[in-house]
Amino acid sequence: MEMALDNLSSAQKDELMSQVKQQIALANAQELLTKMTEKCFKKCISKPGTELDSSEQDCKRSMIFG
């Protein structure tokens, strides 16, 4: 793999690094969203069903918008 990187131009290396950084940022955002969703669900949803009751909606809203 290292030899393949050696064959890249400086611009190609910069582009590759930019893509890797974007992928890492996306993975971090997805992990944060997953954790927030799990936290909100545990705190707000007492009885899973087809829809949220008003207290669950209020709780969810306060978790999202503070």
N, CA, C, O and CB atoms as a CASP TS submission, in Angstrom:
PFRMAT TS
TARGET T0000
AUTHOR 0000-0000-0000
METHOD Language model
MODEL 1
PARENT N/A
ATOM      1  N   MET     1       0.834  -1.205   0.000  1.00  0.00           N
ATOM      2  CA  MET     1       0.000   0.000   0.000  1.00  0.00           C
ATOM      3  C   MET     1       0.867   1.252   0.000  1.00  0.00           C
ATOM      4  O   MET     1       0.555   2.230  -0.680  1.00  0.00           O
ATOM      5  CB  MET     1      -0.943   0.007   1.218  1.00  0.00           C
ATOM      6  N   GLU     2       1.952   1.221   0.759  1.00  0.00           N
ATOM      7  CA  GLU     2       2.800   2.406   0.843  1.00  0.00           C
ATOM      8  C   GLU     2       3.374   2.766  -0.522  1.00  0.00           C
ATOM      9  O   GLU     2       3.476   3.947  -0.855  1.00  0.00           O
ATOM     10  CB  GLU     2       3.930   2.181   1.847  1.00  0.00           C
ATOM     11  N   MET     3       3.751   1.762  -1.319  1.00  0.00           N
ATOM     12  CA  MET     3       4.295   2.039  -2.647  1.00  0.00           C
ATOM     13  C   MET     3       3.251   2.701  -3.527  1.00  0.00           C
ATOM     14  O   MET     3       3.585   3.571  -4.331  1.00  0.00           O
ATOM     15  CB  MET     3       4.800   0.751  -3.304  1.00  0.00           C
ATOM     16  N   ALA     4       1.993   2.306  -3.391  1.00  0.00           N
ATOM     17  CA  ALA     4       0.931   2.919  -4.181  1.00  0.00           C
ATOM     18  C   ALA     4       0.790   4.396  -3.825  1.00  0.00           C
ATOM     19  O   ALA     4       0.567   5.226  -4.708  1.00  0.00           O
ATOM     20  CB  ALA     4      -0.402   2.184  -3.957  1.00  0.00           C
ATOM     21  N   LEU     5       0.916   4.728  -2.559  1.00  0.00           N
ATOM     22  CA  LEU     5       0.842   6.125  -2.133  1.00  0.00           C
ATOM     23  C   LEU     5       2.028   6.930  -2.653  1.00  0.00           C
ATOM     24  O   LEU     5       1.896   8.112  -2.968  1.00  0.00           O
ATOM     25  CB  LEU     5       0.783   6.211  -0.609  1.00  0.00           C
ATOM     26  N   ASP     6       3.173   6.289  -2.740  1.00  0.00           N
ATOM     27  CA  ASP     6       4.360   6.979  -3.247  1.00  0.00           C
ATOM     28  C   ASP     6       4.189   7.395  -4.700  1.00  0.00           C
ATOM     29  O   ASP     6       4.817   8.355  -5.147  1.00  0.00           O
ATOM     30  CB  ASP     6       5.588   6.092  -3.107  1.00  0.00           C
ATOM     31  N   ASN     7       3.347   6.684  -5.442  1.00  0.00           N
ATOM     32  CA  ASN     7       3.142   6.988  -6.862  1.00  0.00           C
ATOM     33  C   ASN     7       2.141   8.111  -7.093  1.00  0.00           C
ATOM     34  O   ASN     7       1.958   8.547  -8.229  1.00  0.00           O
ATOM     35  CB  ASN     7       2.677   5.752  -7.587  1.00  0.00           C
ATOM     36  N   LEU     8       1.492   8.585  -6.040  1.00  0.00           N
ATOM     37  CA  LEU     8       0.512   9.657  -6.178  1.00  0.00           C
ATOM     38  C   LEU     8       1.197  11.021  -6.187  1.00  0.00           C
ATOM     39  O   LEU     8       2.227  11.230  -5.547  1.00  0.00           O
ATOM     40  CB  LEU     8      -0.518   9.589  -5.043  1.00  0.00           C
ATOM     41  N   SER     9       0.593  11.933  -6.930  1.00  0.00           N
ATOM     42  CA  SER     9       1.097  13.310  -6.917  1.00  0.00           C
ATOM     43  C   SER     9       0.683  13.970  -5.605  1.00  0.00           C
ATOM     44  O   SER     9      -0.129  13.432  -4.852  1.00  0.00           O
ATOM     45  CB  SER     9       0.560  14.124  -8.144  1.00  0.00           C
ATOM     46  N   SER    10       1.245  15.123  -5.352  1.00  0.00           N
ATOM     47  CA  SER    10       0.906  15.862  -4.137  1.00  0.00           C
ATOM     48  C   SER    10      -0.586  16.212  -4.129  1.00  0.00           C
ATOM     49  O   SER    10      -1.245  16.115  -3.094  1.00  0.00           O
ATOM     50  CB  SER    10       1.763  17.145  -4.024  1.00  0.00           C
ATOM     51  N   ALA    11      -1.102  16.614  -5.273  1.00  0.00           N
ATOM     52  CA  ALA    11      -2.525  16.961  -5.370  1.00  0.00           C
ATOM     53  C   ALA    11      -3.403  15.738  -5.123  1.00  0.00           C
ATOM     54  O   ALA    11      -4.445  15.841  -4.476  1.00  0.00           O
ATOM     55  CB  ALA    11      -2.839  17.565  -6.751  1.00  0.00           C
ATOM     56  N   GLN    12      -2.987  14.585  -5.636  1.00  0.00           N
ATOM     57  CA  GLN    12      -3.754  13.355  -5.426  1.00  0.00           C
ATOM     58  C   GLN    12      -3.732  12.944  -3.952  1.00  0.00           C
ATOM     59  O   GLN    12      -4.739  12.488  -3.411  1.00  0.00           O
ATOM     60  CB  GLN    12      -3.196  12.217  -6.302  1.00  0.00           C
ATOM     61  N   LYS    13      -2.585  13.108  -3.318  1.00  0.00           N
ATOM     62  CA  LYS    13      -2.492  12.789  -1.885  1.00  0.00           C
ATOM     63  C   LYS    13      -3.385  13.712  -1.070  1.00  0.00           C
ATOM     64  O   LYS    13      -4.060  13.278  -0.137  1.00  0.00           O
ATOM     65  CB  LYS    13      -1.034  12.900  -1.395  1.00  0.00           C
ATOM     66  N   ASP    14      -3.380  15.004  -1.439  1.00  0.00           N
ATOM     67  CA  ASP    14      -4.246  15.964  -0.744  1.00  0.00           C
ATOM     68  C   ASP    14      -5.717  15.601  -0.913  1.00  0.00           C
ATOM     69  O   ASP    14      -6.492  15.673   0.041  1.00  0.00           O
ATOM     70  CB  ASP    14      -3.995  17.387  -1.266  1.00  0.00           C
ATOM     71  N   GLU    15      -6.101  15.210  -2.125  1.00  0.00           N
ATOM     72  CA  GLU    15      -7.485  14.820  -2.397  1.00  0.00           C
ATOM     73  C   GLU    15      -7.855  13.562  -1.618  1.00  0.00           C
ATOM     74  O   GLU    15      -8.947  13.469  -1.058  1.00  0.00           O
ATOM     75  CB  GLU    15      -7.695  14.592  -3.903  1.00  0.00           C
ATOM     76  N   LEU    16      -6.955  12.613  -1.588  1.00  0.00           N
ATOM     77  CA  LEU    16      -7.193  11.381  -0.831  1.00  0.00           C
ATOM     78  C   LEU    16      -7.351  11.691   0.654  1.00  0.00           C
ATOM     79  O   LEU    16      -8.245  11.155   1.308  1.00  0.00           O
ATOM     80  CB  LEU    16      -6.040  10.376  -1.048  1.00  0.00           C
ATOM     81  N   MET    17      -6.497  12.543   1.182  1.00  0.00           N
ATOM     82  CA  MET    17      -6.576  12.915   2.593  1.00  0.00           C
ATOM     83  C   MET    17      -7.894  13.634   2.875  1.00  0.00           C
ATOM     84  O   MET    17      -8.513  13.408   3.915  1.00  0.00           O
ATOM     85  CB  MET    17      -5.378  13.809   2.990  1.00  0.00           C
ATOM     86  N   SER    18      -8.320  14.483   1.968  1.00  0.00           N
ATOM     87  CA  SER    18      -9.587  15.189   2.125  1.00  0.00           C
ATOM     88  C   SER    18     -10.751  14.194   2.154  1.00  0.00           C
ATOM     89  O   SER    18     -11.658  14.329   2.974  1.00  0.00           O
ATOM     90  CB  SER    18      -9.781  16.212   0.985  1.00  0.00           C
ATOM     91  N   GLN    19     -10.730  13.213   1.279  1.00  0.00           N
ATOM     92  CA  GLN    19     -11.787  12.202   1.244  1.00  0.00           C
ATOM     93  C   GLN    19     -11.813  11.379   2.535  1.00  0.00           C
ATOM     94  O   GLN    19     -12.883  11.082   3.067  1.00  0.00           O
ATOM     95  CB  GLN    19     -11.597  11.277   0.035  1.00  0.00           C
ATOM     96  N   VAL    20     -10.638  11.017   3.030  1.00  0.00           N
ATOM     97  CA  VAL    20     -10.561  10.253   4.279  1.00  0.00           C
ATOM     98  C   VAL    20     -11.118  11.078   5.438  1.00  0.00           C
ATOM     99  O   VAL    20     -11.860  10.560   6.273  1.00  0.00           O
ATOM    100  CB  VAL    20      -9.099   9.831   4.573  1.00  0.00           C
ATOM    101  N   LYS    21     -10.763  12.356   5.488  1.00  0.00           N
ATOM    102  CA  LYS    21     -11.273  13.231   6.548  1.00  0.00           C
ATOM    103  C   LYS    21     -12.790  13.353   6.474  1.00  0.00           C
ATOM    104  O   LYS    21     -13.464  13.354   7.504  1.00  0.00           O
ATOM    105  CB  LYS    21     -10.629  14.620   6.453  1.00  0.00           C
ATOM    106  N   GLN    22     -13.327  13.456   5.266  1.00  0.00           N
ATOM    107  CA  GLN    22     -14.780  13.535   5.097  1.00  0.00           C
ATOM    108  C   GLN    22     -15.454  12.258   5.567  1.00  0.00           C
ATOM    109  O   GLN    22     -16.499  12.310   6.216  1.00  0.00           O
ATOM    110  CB  GLN    22     -15.137  13.806   3.634  1.00  0.00           C
ATOM    111  N   GLN    23     -14.868  11.112   5.247  1.00  0.00           N
ATOM    112  CA  GLN    23     -15.430   9.830   5.678  1.00  0.00           C
ATOM    113  C   GLN    23     -15.396   9.694   7.194  1.00  0.00           C
ATOM    114  O   GLN    23     -16.338   9.177   7.794  1.00  0.00           O
ATOM    115  CB  GLN    23     -14.669   8.669   5.032  1.00  0.00           C
ATOM    116  N   ILE    24     -14.321  10.155   7.811  1.00  0.00           N
ATOM    117  CA  ILE    24     -14.220  10.114   9.272  1.00  0.00           C
ATOM    118  C   ILE    24     -15.262  11.032   9.897  1.00  0.00           C
ATOM    119  O   ILE    24     -15.913  10.660  10.873  1.00  0.00           O
ATOM    120  CB  ILE    24     -12.802  10.519   9.735  1.00  0.00           C
ATOM    121  N   ALA    25     -15.424  12.234   9.338  1.00  0.00           N
ATOM    122  CA  ALA    25     -16.426  13.174   9.858  1.00  0.00           C
ATOM    123  C   ALA    25     -17.830  12.588   9.733  1.00  0.00           C
ATOM    124  O   ALA    25     -18.639  12.719  10.652  1.00  0.00           O
ATOM    125  CB  ALA    25     -16.344  14.523   9.111  1.00  0.00           C
ATOM    126  N   LEU    26     -18.122  11.951   8.617  1.00  0.00           N
ATOM    127  CA  LEU    26     -19.431  11.328   8.419  1.00  0.00           C
ATOM    128  C   LEU    26     -19.646  10.199   9.424  1.00  0.00           C
ATOM    129  O   LEU    26     -20.722  10.086  10.011  1.00  0.00           O
ATOM    130  CB  LEU    26     -19.563  10.793   6.979  1.00  0.00           C
ATOM    131  N   ALA    27     -18.638   9.374   9.623  1.00  0.00           N
ATOM    132  CA  ALA    27     -18.753   8.280  10.594  1.00  0.00           C
ATOM    133  C   ALA    27     -18.980   8.823  11.997  1.00  0.00           C
ATOM    134  O   ALA    27     -19.777   8.268  12.753  1.00  0.00           O
ATOM    135  CB  ALA    27     -17.494   7.400  10.567  1.00  0.00           C
ATOM    136  N   ASN    28     -18.292   9.900  12.353  1.00  0.00           N
ATOM    137  CA  ASN    28     -18.472  10.513  13.677  1.00  0.00           C
ATOM    138  C   ASN    28     -19.879  11.079  13.828  1.00  0.00           C
ATOM    139  O   ASN    28     -20.498  10.932  14.881  1.00  0.00           O
ATOM    140  CB  ASN    28     -17.432  11.624  13.904  1.00  0.00           C
ATOM    141  N   ALA    29     -20.385  11.723  12.781  1.00  0.00           N
ATOM    142  CA  ALA    29     -21.743  12.272  12.834  1.00  0.00           C
ATOM    143  C   ALA    29     -22.775  11.157  12.966  1.00  0.00           C
ATOM    144  O   ALA    29     -23.738  11.291  13.721  1.00  0.00           O
ATOM    145  CB  ALA    29     -22.033  13.114  11.579  1.00  0.00           C
ATOM    146  N   GLN    30     -22.585  10.064  12.243  1.00  0.00           N
ATOM    147  CA  GLN    30     -23.505   8.930  12.327  1.00  0.00           C
ATOM    148  C   GLN    30     -23.480   8.314  13.724  1.00  0.00           C
ATOM    149  O   GLN    30     -24.523   7.946  14.265  1.00  0.00           O
ATOM    150  CB  GLN    30     -23.150   7.869  11.272  1.00  0.00           C
ATOM    151  N   GLU    31     -22.294   8.203  14.301  1.00  0.00           N
ATOM    152  CA  GLU    31     -22.181   7.650  15.657  1.00  0.00           C
ATOM    153  C   GLU    31     -22.873   8.559  16.669  1.00  0.00           C
ATOM    154  O   GLU    31     -23.569   8.076  17.562  1.00  0.00           O
ATOM    155  CB  GLU    31     -20.696   7.457  16.043  1.00  0.00           C
ATOM    156  N   LEU    32     -22.689   9.864  16.537  1.00  0.00           N
ATOM    157  CA  LEU    32     -23.341  10.819  17.430  1.00  0.00           C
ATOM    158  C   LEU    32     -24.858  10.728  17.306  1.00  0.00           C
ATOM    159  O   LEU    32     -25.565  10.712  18.314  1.00  0.00           O
ATOM    160  CB  LEU    32     -22.870  12.248  17.125  1.00  0.00           C
ATOM    161  N   LEU    33     -25.355  10.669  16.085  1.00  0.00           N
ATOM    162  CA  LEU    33     -26.795  10.566  15.868  1.00  0.00           C
ATOM    163  C   LEU    33     -27.354   9.280  16.472  1.00  0.00           C
ATOM    164  O   LEU    33     -28.425   9.289  17.079  1.00  0.00           O
ATOM    165  CB  LEU    33     -27.111  10.625  14.374  1.00  0.00           C
ATOM    166  N   THR    34     -26.634   8.187  16.305  1.00  0.00           N
ATOM    167  CA  THR    34     -27.066   6.908  16.876  1.00  0.00           C
ATOM    168  C   THR    34     -27.123   6.983  18.394  1.00  0.00           C
ATOM    169  O   THR    34     -28.090   6.526  19.003  1.00  0.00           O
ATOM    170  CB  THR    34     -26.124   5.777  16.441  1.00  0.00           C
ATOM    171  N   LYS    35     -26.100   7.554  19.004  1.00  0.00           N
ATOM    172  CA  LYS    35     -26.078   7.678  20.470  1.00  0.00           C
ATOM    173  C   LYS    35     -27.200   8.577  20.971  1.00  0.00           C
ATOM    174  O   LYS    35     -27.842   8.275  21.977  1.00  0.00           O
ATOM    175  CB  LYS    35     -24.727   8.228  20.938  1.00  0.00           C
ATOM    176  N   MET    36     -27.437   9.690  20.262  1.00  0.00           N
ATOM    177  CA  MET    36     -28.510  10.593  20.667  1.00  0.00           C
ATOM    178  C   MET    36     -29.872   9.911  20.531  1.00  0.00           C
ATOM    179  O   MET    36     -30.732  10.061  21.399  1.00  0.00           O
ATOM    180  CB  MET    36     -28.474  11.882  19.828  1.00  0.00           C
ATOM    181  N   THR    37     -30.063   9.174  19.463  1.00  0.00           N
ATOM    182  CA  THR    37     -31.321   8.465  19.245  1.00  0.00           C
ATOM    183  C   THR    37     -31.561   7.448  20.352  1.00  0.00           C
ATOM    184  O   THR    37     -32.662   7.364  20.897  1.00  0.00           O
ATOM    185  CB  THR    37     -31.319   7.769  17.876  1.00  0.00           C
ATOM    186  N   GLU    38     -30.528   6.676  20.684  1.00  0.00           N
ATOM    187  CA  GLU    38     -30.646   5.679  21.748  1.00  0.00           C
ATOM    188  C   GLU    38     -30.965   6.341  23.087  1.00  0.00           C
ATOM    189  O   GLU    38     -31.819   5.863  23.834  1.00  0.00           O
ATOM    190  CB  GLU    38     -29.353   4.861  21.860  1.00  0.00           C
ATOM    191  N   LYS    39     -30.279   7.437  23.385  1.00  0.00           N
ATOM    192  CA  LYS    39     -30.500   8.150  24.645  1.00  0.00           C
ATOM    193  C   LYS    39     -31.925   8.686  24.726  1.00  0.00           C
ATOM    194  O   LYS    39     -32.595   8.535  25.748  1.00  0.00           O
ATOM    195  CB  LYS    39     -29.494   9.302  24.794  1.00  0.00           C
ATOM    196  N   CYS    40     -32.386   9.313  23.642  1.00  0.00           N
ATOM    197  CA  CYS    40     -33.750   9.849  23.617  1.00  0.00           C
ATOM    198  C   CYS    40     -34.776   8.732  23.754  1.00  0.00           C
ATOM    199  O   CYS    40     -35.759   8.878  24.482  1.00  0.00           O
ATOM    200  CB  CYS    40     -33.997  10.634  22.319  1.00  0.00           C
ATOM    201  N   PHE    41     -34.559   7.632  23.068  1.00  0.00           N
ATOM    202  CA  PHE    41     -35.509   6.526  23.123  1.00  0.00           C
ATOM    203  C   PHE    41     -35.598   5.983  24.550  1.00  0.00           C
ATOM    204  O   PHE    41     -36.691   5.766  25.072  1.00  0.00           O
ATOM    205  CB  PHE    41     -35.098   5.403  22.139  1.00  0.00           C
ATOM    206  N   LYS    42     -34.448   5.768  25.168  1.00  0.00           N
ATOM    207  CA  LYS    42     -34.444   5.235  26.540  1.00  0.00           C
ATOM    208  C   LYS    42     -35.124   6.188  27.512  1.00  0.00           C
ATOM    209  O   LYS    42     -35.839   5.754  28.415  1.00  0.00           O
ATOM    210  CB  LYS    42     -33.010   4.964  27.003  1.00  0.00           C
ATOM    211  N   LYS    43     -34.901   7.484  27.329  1.00  0.00           N
ATOM    212  CA  LYS    43     -35.452   8.463  28.260  1.00  0.00           C
ATOM    213  C   LYS    43     -36.931   8.747  28.002  1.00  0.00           C
ATOM    214  O   LYS    43     -37.699   8.933  28.946  1.00  0.00           O
ATOM    215  CB  LYS    43     -34.663   9.750  28.176  1.00  0.00           C
ATOM    216  N   CYS    44     -37.334   8.783  26.739  1.00  0.00           N
ATOM    217  CA  CYS    44     -38.649   9.314  26.391  1.00  0.00           C
ATOM    218  C   CYS    44     -39.718   8.270  26.068  1.00  0.00           C
ATOM    219  O   CYS    44     -40.904   8.530  26.268  1.00  0.00           O
ATOM    220  CB  CYS    44     -38.507  10.211  25.239  1.00  0.00           C
ATOM    221  N   ILE    45     -39.332   7.123  25.584  1.00  0.00           N
ATOM    222  CA  ILE    45     -40.320   6.167  25.086  1.00  0.00           C
ATOM    223  C   ILE    45     -40.554   5.087  26.136  1.00  0.00           C
ATOM    224  O   ILE    45     -39.700   4.235  26.380  1.00  0.00           O
ATOM    225  CB  ILE    45     -39.857   5.536  23.744  1.00  0.00           C
ATOM    226  N   SER    46     -41.730   5.146  26.747  1.00  0.00           N
ATOM    227  CA  SER    46     -42.043   4.187  27.807  1.00  0.00           C
ATOM    228  C   SER    46     -42.691   2.921  27.273  1.00  0.00           C
ATOM    229  O   SER    46     -42.503   1.837  27.825  1.00  0.00           O
ATOM    230  CB  SER    46     -42.950   4.824  28.829  1.00  0.00           C
ATOM    231  N   LYS    47     -43.451   3.062  26.202  1.00  0.00           N
ATOM    232  CA  LYS    47     -44.143   1.902  25.637  1.00  0.00           C
ATOM    233  C   LYS    47     -44.124   2.011  24.109  1.00  0.00           C
ATOM    234  O   LYS    47     -44.971   2.686  23.523  1.00  0.00           O
ATOM    235  CB  LYS    47     -45.615   1.806  26.173  1.00  0.00           C
ATOM    236  N   PRO    48     -43.161   1.350  23.469  1.00  0.00           N
ATOM    237  CA  PRO    48     -43.069   1.431  22.009  1.00  0.00           C
ATOM    238  C   PRO    48     -44.387   1.009  21.344  1.00  0.00           C
ATOM    239  O   PRO    48     -45.024   0.039  21.755  1.00  0.00           O
ATOM    240  CB  PRO    48     -41.914   0.549  21.501  1.00  0.00           C
ATOM    241  N   GLY    49     -44.765   1.739  20.336  1.00  0.00           N
ATOM    242  CA  GLY    49     -45.986   1.450  19.599  1.00  0.00           C
ATOM    243  C   GLY    49     -45.937   2.104  18.235  1.00  0.00           C
ATOM    244  O   GLY    49     -44.865   2.430  17.726  1.00  0.00           O
ATOM    245  N   THR    50     -47.096   2.290  17.654  1.00  0.00           N
ATOM    246  CA  THR    50     -47.146   2.848  16.303  1.00  0.00           C
ATOM    247  C   THR    50     -47.038   4.368  16.278  1.00  0.00           C
ATOM    248  O   THR    50     -46.730   4.949  15.238  1.00  0.00           O
ATOM    249  CB  THR    50     -48.420   2.428  15.628  1.00  0.00           C
ATOM    250  N   GLU    51     -47.290   5.017  17.415  1.00  0.00           N
ATOM    251  CA  GLU    51     -47.160   6.474  17.483  1.00  0.00           C
ATOM    252  C   GLU    51     -46.803   6.899  18.904  1.00  0.00           C
ATOM    253  O   GLU    51     -46.981   6.146  19.861  1.00  0.00           O
ATOM    254  CB  GLU    51     -48.470   7.165  17.026  1.00  0.00           C
ATOM    255  N   LEU    52     -46.292   8.127  19.017  1.00  0.00           N
ATOM    256  CA  LEU    52     -45.891   8.656  20.321  1.00  0.00           C
ATOM    257  C   LEU    52     -47.066   9.385  20.961  1.00  0.00           C
ATOM    258  O   LEU    52     -47.831  10.075  20.286  1.00  0.00           O
ATOM    259  CB  LEU    52     -44.671   9.606  20.184  1.00  0.00           C
ATOM    260  N   ASP    53     -47.197   9.218  22.286  1.00  0.00           N
ATOM    261  CA  ASP    53     -48.210  10.021  22.967  1.00  0.00           C
ATOM    262  C   ASP    53     -47.636  11.418  23.203  1.00  0.00           C
ATOM    263  O   ASP    53     -46.463  11.658  22.917  1.00  0.00           O
ATOM    264  CB  ASP    53     -48.654   9.355  24.319  1.00  0.00           C
ATOM    265  N   SER    54     -48.442  12.333  23.718  1.00  0.00           N
ATOM    266  CA  SER    54     -48.018  13.737  23.825  1.00  0.00           C
ATOM    267  C   SER    54     -46.818  13.916  24.752  1.00  0.00           C
ATOM    268  O   SER    54     -45.940  14.728  24.460  1.00  0.00           O
ATOM    269  CB  SER    54     -49.174  14.592  24.321  1.00  0.00           C
ATOM    270  N   SER    55     -46.761  13.180  25.859  1.00  0.00           N
ATOM    271  CA  SER    55     -45.618  13.327  26.774  1.00  0.00           C
ATOM    272  C   SER    55     -44.334  12.809  26.121  1.00  0.00           C
ATOM    273  O   SER    55     -43.260  13.373  26.335  1.00  0.00           O
ATOM    274  CB  SER    55     -45.883  12.570  28.102  1.00  0.00           C
ATOM    275  N   GLU    56     -44.438  11.750  25.335  1.00  0.00           N
ATOM    276  CA  GLU    56     -43.264  11.234  24.627  1.00  0.00           C
ATOM    277  C   GLU    56     -42.803  12.232  23.565  1.00  0.00           C
ATOM    278  O   GLU    56     -41.604  12.433  23.373  1.00  0.00           O
ATOM    279  CB  GLU    56     -43.578   9.865  23.977  1.00  0.00           C
ATOM    280  N   GLN    57     -43.754  12.848  22.885  1.00  0.00           N
ATOM    281  CA  GLN    57     -43.412  13.857  21.883  1.00  0.00           C
ATOM    282  C   GLN    57     -42.739  15.061  22.529  1.00  0.00           C
ATOM    283  O   GLN    57     -41.752  15.581  22.010  1.00  0.00           O
ATOM    284  CB  GLN    57     -44.663  14.301  21.121  1.00  0.00           C
ATOM    285  N   ASP    58     -43.277  15.501  23.664  1.00  0.00           N
ATOM    286  CA  ASP    58     -42.679  16.635  24.381  1.00  0.00           C
ATOM    287  C   ASP    58     -41.266  16.298  24.836  1.00  0.00           C
ATOM    288  O   ASP    58     -40.357  17.119  24.709  1.00  0.00           O
ATOM    289  CB  ASP    58     -43.544  17.029  25.594  1.00  0.00           C
ATOM    290  N   CYS    59     -41.080  15.098  25.364  1.00  0.00           N
ATOM    291  CA  CYS    59     -39.759  14.666  25.830  1.00  0.00           C
ATOM    292  C   CYS    59     -38.779  14.643  24.656  1.00  0.00           C
ATOM    293  O   CYS    59     -37.672  15.172  24.756  1.00  0.00           O
ATOM    294  CB  CYS    59     -39.839  13.262  26.501  1.00  0.00           C
ATOM    295  N   LYS    60     -39.183  14.040  23.566  1.00  0.00           N
ATOM    296  CA  LYS    60     -38.338  13.968  22.379  1.00  0.00           C
ATOM    297  C   LYS    60     -37.963  15.358  21.896  1.00  0.00           C
ATOM    298  O   LYS    60     -36.808  15.625  21.565  1.00  0.00           O
ATOM    299  CB  LYS    60     -39.042  13.197  21.267  1.00  0.00           C
ATOM    300  N   ARG    61     -38.949  16.234  21.859  1.00  0.00           N
ATOM    301  CA  ARG    61     -38.709  17.621  21.409  1.00  0.00           C
ATOM    302  C   ARG    61     -37.701  18.316  22.313  1.00  0.00           C
ATOM    303  O   ARG    61     -36.815  19.021  21.831  1.00  0.00           O
ATOM    304  CB  ARG    61     -40.030  18.423  21.381  1.00  0.00           C
ATOM    305  N   SER    62     -37.831  18.122  23.615  1.00  0.00           N
ATOM    306  CA  SER    62     -36.901  18.777  24.531  1.00  0.00           C
ATOM    307  C   SER    62     -35.500  18.194  24.416  1.00  0.00           C
ATOM    308  O   SER    62     -34.516  18.902  24.630  1.00  0.00           O
ATOM    309  CB  SER    62     -37.397  18.655  25.965  1.00  0.00           C
ATOM    310  N   MET    63     -35.399  16.918  24.084  1.00  0.00           N
ATOM    311  CA  MET    63     -34.086  16.296  23.888  1.00  0.00           C
ATOM    312  C   MET    63     -33.400  16.867  22.638  1.00  0.00           C
ATOM    313  O   MET    63     -32.184  17.056  22.617  1.00  0.00           O
ATOM    314  CB  MET    63     -34.230  14.756  23.766  1.00  0.00           C
ATOM    315  N   ILE    64     -34.185  17.131  21.621  1.00  0.00           N
ATOM    316  CA  ILE    64     -33.621  17.594  20.347  1.00  0.00           C
ATOM    317  C   ILE    64     -33.310  19.084  20.380  1.00  0.00           C
ATOM    318  O   ILE    64     -32.241  19.514  19.947  1.00  0.00           O
ATOM    319  CB  ILE    64     -34.584  17.292  19.200  1.00  0.00           C
ATOM    320  N   PHE    65     -34.251  19.870  20.897  1.00  0.00           N
ATOM    321  CA  PHE    65     -34.106  21.332  20.838  1.00  0.00           C
ATOM    322  C   PHE    65     -33.658  21.950  22.150  1.00  0.00           C
ATOM    323  O   PHE    65     -33.483  23.164  22.247  1.00  0.00           O
ATOM    324  CB  PHE    65     -35.405  21.956  20.425  1.00  0.00           C
ATOM    325  N   GLY    66     -33.473  21.116  23.151  1.00  0.00           N
ATOM    326  CA  GLY    66     -32.971  21.610  24.425  1.00  0.00           C
ATOM    327  C   GLY    66     -34.010  22.305  25.183  1.00  0.00           C
ATOM    328  O   GLY    66     -33.753  22.786  26.287  1.00  0.00           O
TER
END
